[in-house]
Amino acid sequence: MQDPNEDTEWNDVLRAKGIIPPKKEKEITEDDIIGMIENTIEQRQNQNKDLSKMGLDELDELEDSEDEAVLLEYRKKRIAEMQALAQGAKFGSVIEISGQDYVDEVAKAGSGIYVVLHLYSRGVPFCSLINQHMSQLAPMFPATKFVRAIATTCIPNYPERNLPTIFVYFEGQLKKQFVGQIELGGPNLTCEELEYMLGQTKAIESSITEDPRKAKAVKDKMFADLTDSNDW
């Protein structure tokens, strides 16, 4: 039985007459594109007996109309996807703020907006590393607002021992905080590890679902065991 959601001219006719329900819209995938192309090829094969009766001009017109229909459908869906992506891509870089900007940039960031705020000091090397990682993550996750500020401009006399500090906000509400080197995994924190940590807070939609630090610990242990065995 033919799929009523399939993109075919016959299904379009049936929908127009109310025989089958309207097609359910879904996000286009590579399989969808391949399916549309294969469907067009199949239609042509089914028309072989009629094609033998057509002239060259008729054949050219039929080929052009079928190709155009596939391309137009693909173009329409790609435009819809690009528009949705553009709506989500509001940021894409790290914004430097001061205490005076906090309310507008963080507390009033807007509906549905996650903000990752890094409080730092120029005299702390680990803070510089976090800033580098954030500069890499910001363009990867443009729907999330990445912000940094010198700690004392936001919180007077903020203890340097608490740096670096990362606050995660959603719609102006604090959802998670990482205070100091221990909570942030130490000065050897990788960008992948920070991405995982932020992904766990839902601030970004990371594809990293397993803590990279666990895999690193296993690898280090295996290396240590191998070294110990070689000593013998």
N, C-alpha and C positions, 0 to 999 in steps of 0.2 A: 504493500500500500504506500502511495506517495506521501511524503511528509508535508502536512498542510502549512508548515512554517518555512518550507523551502522557497528560495527565490527563483521562481519560474514564471513564464508568461501565462501558463495554464492556471497556476494558482492565483495569479493576479485577476484573471477572468472570474474564477470561482469566488474570490473575495468580493469583487465588484457586484456580483449577483447575490451575495449573502449566503452562498452555499456552504462556505467554510468561514470560520472566524478570522478576524484580522490577525496578521502575523505579529507574534510577540517580538518586541525589539530586544536585542541583546548586543553586547559589546563585540565588535568584530575581532576575530582571531585569524592567525595564519591558516588554520583549518578551514575557516569560513571562506577565505580568499580562494584556496585551492578548490573547495567545494563548488564555488560559483563558476570557476573556469572549467572544472570537470563536467558540470551540469550543462554548460554551453556546448562542450564537445559532444556530450551524449545527445543533446537535441539535434545537433547537426547530423550525427550518425543515423538517427531515427528518420531524418528527412531525405536520406539518400535516394529513395525511389522517386521522390518529387523533384529533387535537384536535377535528375537526368533530363527533365522536361523543360528546365529553365535555360534562358539565354545567358550570355556572359554578363550583360548589364544587370540582369536580375540577380545573378549570383553575387556580383560585387556589392549590390545594394543590401542584400540579405546579410552578407558577412559584416559590412560596416555597421548595420543596425544592431546586430548581436554583440559585436565588440563594444560598441558605444554604450549599450545597456549595462553590460558588466562593469565597464569603467565608471559610468555615472553612479551606479550603486556603490561601488567601492569608494569613489570620491566623496559621496555624501556621508558615508559612515566615518571615513577618515577625518573629514571636517568636523563632525560632531565630537570625535575623540579629541582632536586638537583643541577645540573650544573648551571642552571639559578640563583638559590639562592646563590650558592657559588660565582658566579661572582659579585653579589651585596653585599655580606658580606665582605667588604674590611677592616673594622676596628673592632669595638666591645668593645673598652675601651677608657678611657679618656687619652689624650696625654698631658703631661706637656711640655711647650715650654718656650723659652725666646725670647727677642726681635730679636735676631740673627736668630731664626728659623722661624720668622713670614712669610717671603717671601716664603720659600719652603713649609711650612706646611699649610699656609692659602692662600696667593695670588696665589700660583702655585699648589693648591690642585689637579687640574685636571678637565678634561671635565666631566660634569654631576655630580660633587661632591658638596654637601652641607657641610659647615663647621659651627659648633656652637662654638664660642670662648667666654670663660668666663674670664674676667679680674677681679682679686680678690686681697684681702689682707688678710694675716693670722690674722690680728687684728680685723677683722669684722666678727662677728658670722653669719650674714646672708650669707656671702660669703661661709662659711663652709657648710651651709645648701645647697646652690646651688651646691657645689661640690659633696655633697652626692647624690643629685637628679641626677646629670649628670652621676655619676658612676652607677646608676640604669638604666638610659635611654640608655647609650651607648651600652650595650649588647643587648638591646631590638631592637635597630635600627642600626645594624652594617653597613648599607650602608651610614650612616651619620658620618662625622668625628667630634668627640667631642674633643675640645682642651681647655686647661686652661693655664693661665699665670699670674704671679704676675704683677699687672697693671703697676708698675713703671719700670719693665724691658722692657715693650713694648712702653710705653708712659711716658717719664720722667716727674716727678712732676704731675702725673695724680691725680686730686682731690679725696680724699677719700670719700667725700660726694656723688660722682658719683658711688660708689661701692654698691652692685655688678653691673657690666655691662656685658650684653650679646650682642654680635654681631653675626648676621647670614649672611653668605656669600654663594653665589652660583657661581661656576666657577671663584672665585677670586673677585667677585663684591659684595659689601655690599648691602644686601636686606632689613635688618631690624635691629633695635637696641632697647635694653631695658636698660635704664640708670637710676640707682638708685633704692631705695627701693620702691618708689611709683609706678613706671612703672612695677616693677616686683611683685607687689601685696602685699608687706609687708613681715615681717620676719616670718609669719606663712604660707608662701607659701608651698603647698603640691607638691609632685612629680607629681601627677595627673594633677594639675593645670599648672605646668610648661610644661608637655607633651602637654596639650591642646594648650598652647601659641605657642610652637614650631611647632605644627601641623598646626596652622593657617598661619604660614610663609612658609609652604610647605617643611621645612627642614626635617621633618619626616612624615611618613605616619601613623598618629595616628588614632585609631578607635574612639577616643573621639571627638565627634562632637558638644557636648553641653558644654558650659562653666561651669565647676564644681563649680565655685564661685557663680553662680546664684542659683544653687540648695542649696548651703550652706547658702546663704542669706535668701532664703525662709524658710529653716529649722530653722534658728536662729530666724526669725520673728515669726514663729508658736510657738516656745518654749517661746519667750518673751510674746506673747499674752496669752499663757496658764498660765504662771507664774503670769501675771497681774490679770487674772481671779480668780486664786486660792487665791490671796491676799484678795479678797472680801469674 
